[in-house]
Amino acid sequence: MLHSTDAPYQRYRPMVEMKNETLKILLADDHPILLNGLADYVGNIENCDVVAQVSNGMQALNSIIENDIDIAILDIDMPYFNGLEVVEKIKSLDKSTKMVILTLHKEKDLFEKAKSLGCHGYLLKEFALDEIKECIQSVQEDQFYFSSKLNEVLEQKETIPEYDSFTPTEKKVLQLVAQAKTSTEISELLFISKKTVENHRSNICKKLKLEGGHNSLLKWAIERKELLV
């Protein structure tokens, strides 16, 4: 579920309406200013009780176990255990705590790893005060929440810089290589000689700086099949 907000930072906001039960919240971050600011803010959200503020992964792990936390909001970069390691360890203990990652990182692979580990949310620190109450409400309702500011990053399609330097025929050859077509099959489909196909494959390998001949080109092309248009 996507959420968006373009509102500027605000230190305090009116309380947001939540479900009636009080949520036990843990905040974990090794930057005390951010940690204290989040604690003040989350503490003003109706039915949210910040029962623990910790500065490293070991403290976060122990506090979640000891306090039966409902929602844990964890920085990725912390001493002892990082946020994702805490998530893994808690999941192995079969705890019901819902995990939200708090981070400066916008890399897609980290986001995907957080999702694969079963995290319920992914917040960017720079927009945390704008989005954290909506995140908590969504997570409470068993909906996955990620920062709307990640949209631009996640929707960016990988590009191949060298691809623009290919000739139209080279591009077509590469598209067919990605379909695991042999040089003979490519020559028949493009109505060119097999030798010409081999020359194109050789030129493509040089432009991509690939070593290993046909096998390396085949592997490269199959891995990027969806980008070769």
VEXFIBA-822392 format. One record per residue (C-alpha): residue in three letters; chain; x, y, z. Coordinates in steps of 0.001 Angstrom, whole numbers, m for minus. Layout:
BEGIN
code / unit / x / y / z
ala / A / X / Y / Z
...
END
This chain:
BEGIN
code / unit / x / y / z
met / A / 0 / 0 / 0
leu / A / 1477 / 3342 / m1005
his / A / 1200 / 6517 / 1024
ser / A / 2302 / 9989 / 68
thr / A / 2854 / 13261 / 1863
asp / A / 4546 / 16461 / 815
ala / A / 4050 / 18191 / 4171
pro / A / 7097 / 19967 / 5620
tyr / A / 8692 / 18927 / 8905
gln / A / 6692 / 19734 / 12015
arg / A / 8002 / 19057 / 15522
tyr / A / 4565 / 18416 / 17026
arg / A / 1210 / 17570 / 15453
pro / A / m2290 / 16878 / 16725
met / A / m2848 / 13371 / 17970
val / A / m3918 / 10879 / 15311
glu / A / m6892 / 8658 / 16035
met / A / m5838 / 5068 / 16596
lys / A / m7561 / 1885 / 17698
asn / A / m8460 / 1728 / 21380
glu / A / m5753 / m635 / 22600
thr / A / m2483 / 905 / 23748
leu / A / 477 / m29 / 21561
lys / A / 3800 / m753 / 23212
ile / A / 6423 / 872 / 21003
leu / A / 10190 / 375 / 20984
leu / A / 12495 / 2888 / 19288
ala / A / 16075 / 1909 / 18466
asp / A / 18661 / 4302 / 17031
asp / A / 22238 / 5160 / 17956
his / A / 21745 / 8884 / 17297
pro / A / 20399 / 10347 / 20583
ile / A / 18952 / 13527 / 19069
leu / A / 16862 / 11610 / 16542
leu / A / 15936 / 8992 / 19116
asn / A / 14710 / 11555 / 21629
gly / A / 12864 / 13519 / 18955
leu / A / 11037 / 10410 / 17735
ala / A / 10204 / 9394 / 21289
asp / A / 8667 / 12817 / 22034
tyr / A / 6678 / 12698 / 18824
val / A / 5456 / 9097 / 19048
gly / A / 4567 / 9663 / 22693
asn / A / 2034 / 12283 / 21546
ile / A / 241 / 9835 / 19258
glu / A / m2943 / 8578 / 20872
asn / A / m2740 / 5043 / 22282
cys / A / 1013 / 4825 / 21687
asp / A / 3268 / 4147 / 24648
val / A / 7030 / 4354 / 24040
val / A / 8107 / 1733 / 26565
ala / A / 11755 / 1567 / 25451
gln / A / 14373 / 3759 / 23799
val / A / 17610 / 1939 / 23010
ser / A / 20809 / 2743 / 21144
asn / A / 22048 / m628 / 19879
gly / A / 20821 / m3885 / 18460
met / A / 21539 / m5987 / 21541
gln / A / 19447 / m3690 / 23714
ala / A / 16676 / m3738 / 21110
leu / A / 16652 / m7531 / 21000
asn / A / 16535 / m7898 / 24780
ser / A / 13879 / m5214 / 25187
ile / A / 11590 / m6772 / 22589
ile / A / 11869 / m10133 / 24325
glu / A / 11362 / m8752 / 27844
asn / A / 8615 / m6187 / 27172
asp / A / 6416 / m7972 / 24640
ile / A / 6646 / m5019 / 22213
asp / A / 3839 / m4491 / 19675
ile / A / 5837 / m2414 / 17167
ala / A / 9625 / m2048 / 17041
ile / A / 11067 / 788 / 14971
leu / A / 14693 / m74 / 14274
asp / A / 17590 / 1783 / 12712
ile / A / 19511 / m364 / 10230
asp / A / 22948 / 912 / 11292
met / A / 23445 / 153 / 14986
pro / A / 26247 / m1395 / 17068
tyr / A / 26243 / m5109 / 17990
phe / A / 23288 / m6055 / 15783
asn / A / 21950 / m3950 / 12926
gly / A / 18232 / m3539 / 12457
leu / A / 17864 / m6356 / 9944
glu / A / 19799 / m8747 / 12182
val / A / 17447 / m7912 / 15044
val / A / 14496 / m8667 / 12768
glu / A / 15987 / m12054 / 11831
lys / A / 16609 / m13005 / 15450
ile / A / 13140 / m11969 / 16596
lys / A / 11508 / m13873 / 13737
ser / A / 13437 / m16999 / 14759
leu / A / 11906 / m16653 / 18249
asp / A / 8417 / m16541 / 16743
lys / A / 7552 / m13245 / 18433
ser / A / 4502 / m11326 / 17241
thr / A / 6277 / m7951 / 17317
lys / A / 5846 / m6008 / 14077
met / A / 9080 / m4599 / 12724
val / A / 9630 / m1242 / 11038
ile / A / 13023 / m333 / 9584
leu / A / 14235 / 3256 / 9992
thr / A / 17121 / 4217 / 7732
leu / A / 18986 / 6710 / 5585
his / A / 19501 / 4037 / 2936
lys / A / 17440 / 4149 / m249
glu / A / 19003 / 1143 / m1983
lys / A / 16446 / m1177 / m3503
asp / A / 18253 / m4321 / m2362
leu / A / 18025 / m3300 / 1312
phe / A / 14338 / m2518 / 904
glu / A / 13733 / m5895 / m738
lys / A / 15666 / m7677 / 2007
ala / A / 13586 / m5948 / 4675
lys / A / 10406 / m7086 / 2931
ser / A / 11695 / m10629 / 2524
leu / A / 12421 / m10801 / 6258
gly / A / 8810 / m9901 / 6982
cys / A / 9198 / m6282 / 8057
his / A / 5946 / m4350 / 8204
gly / A / 7414 / m960 / 7350
tyr / A / 10379 / 902 / 5885
leu / A / 10850 / 4556 / 6841
leu / A / 13460 / 7049 / 5670
lys / A / 14936 / 9056 / 8541
glu / A / 14741 / 12360 / 6727
phe / A / 10943 / 12045 / 6474
ala / A / 10291 / 10072 / 9672
leu / A / 8385 / 12816 / 11497
asp / A / 6145 / 13319 / 8479
glu / A / 5244 / 9666 / 8103
ile / A / 5713 / 7793 / 11340
lys / A / 2171 / 8123 / 12690
glu / A / 657 / 6928 / 9423
cys / A / 3193 / 4116 / 9394
ile / A / 2235 / 3014 / 12911
gln / A / m1461 / 3090 / 12071
ser / A / m929 / 1062 / 8875
val / A / 1272 / m1494 / 10616
gln / A / m1260 / m1817 / 13434
glu / A / m3847 / m2706 / 10782
asp / A / m1511 / m5356 / 9287
gln / A / m772 / m3269 / 6207
phe / A / 2749 / m2897 / 4859
tyr / A / 4006 / 693 / 4845
phe / A / 7014 / 2196 / 3120
ser / A / 8095 / 5789 / 2800
ser / A / 6456 / 7530 / m127
lys / A / 9820 / 9129 / m876
leu / A / 11118 / 5698 / m1853
asn / A / 8738 / 5586 / m4808
glu / A / 11111 / 7412 / m7121
val / A / 13964 / 5073 / m6248
leu / A / 11932 / 1871 / m6479
glu / A / 10329 / 2852 / m9770
gln / A / 13619 / 3665 / m11451
lys / A / 14401 / 1091 / m14088
glu / A / 17939 / m150 / m14377
thr / A / 19660 / 1084 / m17510
ile / A / 22599 / m190 / m19529
pro / A / 24789 / 2781 / m20476
glu / A / 26629 / 863 / m23218
tyr / A / 23354 / m113 / m24885
asp / A / 22987 / 3284 / m26560
ser / A / 26261 / 2732 / m28407
phe / A / 25002 / m478 / m30051
thr / A / 23873 / m466 / m33659
pro / A / 20260 / m1487 / m34389
thr / A / 21484 / m4883 / m35604
glu / A / 23645 / m5392 / m32519
lys / A / 20645 / m4642 / m30324
lys / A / 18564 / m7184 / m32200
val / A / 21322 / m9783 / m31963
leu / A / 21592 / m9177 / m28224
gln / A / 17836 / m9509 / m27767
leu / A / 17939 / m12875 / m29516
val / A / 20965 / m13988 / m27508
ala / A / 18910 / m13221 / m24399
gln / A / 16336 / m15675 / m25742
ala / A / 19122 / m18312 / m25870
lys / A / 19137 / m18380 / m29668
thr / A / 22235 / m19838 / m31313
ser / A / 24249 / m17945 / m33911
thr / A / 22746 / m20151 / m36617
glu / A / 19202 / m19421 / m35429
ile / A / 19952 / m15704 / m35220
ser / A / 21363 / m15671 / m38738
glu / A / 18195 / m17287 / m40076
leu / A / 15907 / m14900 / m38184
leu / A / 17797 / m11779 / m39285
phe / A / 18622 / m13006 / m42807
ile / A / 22350 / m12502 / m42334
ser / A / 25252 / m14930 / m42417
lys / A / 26383 / m16830 / m39355
lys / A / 29797 / m15156 / m39691
thr / A / 28150 / m11732 / m39521
val / A / 26318 / m12785 / m36366
glu / A / 29618 / m13927 / m34852
asn / A / 31174 / m10561 / m35709
his / A / 28283 / m8751 / m34031
arg / A / 28618 / m10922 / m30927
ser / A / 32335 / m10205 / m30801
asn / A / 31764 / m6442 / m31109
ile / A / 29119 / m6540 / m28397
cys / A / 31502 / m8359 / m26054
lys / A / 34169 / m5719 / m26677
lys / A / 31756 / m2864 / m25957
leu / A / 30636 / m4574 / m22750
lys / A / 34222 / m5541 / m21888
leu / A / 33178 / m9148 / m21448
glu / A / 35654 / m11992 / m21428
gly / A / 34774 / m15598 / m22017
gly / A / 33104 / m15414 / m25433
his / A / 29622 / m16816 / m26071
asn / A / 28969 / m18121 / m22569
ser / A / 29688 / m14825 / m20820
leu / A / 27552 / m12901 / m23326
leu / A / 24700 / m15391 / m22982
lys / A / 24773 / m15116 / m19173
trp / A / 24962 / m11316 / m19316
ala / A / 22054 / m11065 / m21776
ile / A / 19756 / m13489 / m19937
glu / A / 20270 / m11626 / m16640
arg / A / 19203 / m8353 / m18339
lys / A / 16605 / m9739 / m20707
glu / A / 13828 / m7362 / m19595
leu / A / 16051 / m4324 / m20208
leu / A / 16976 / m5209 / m23775
val / A / 14189 / m3423 / m25652
END
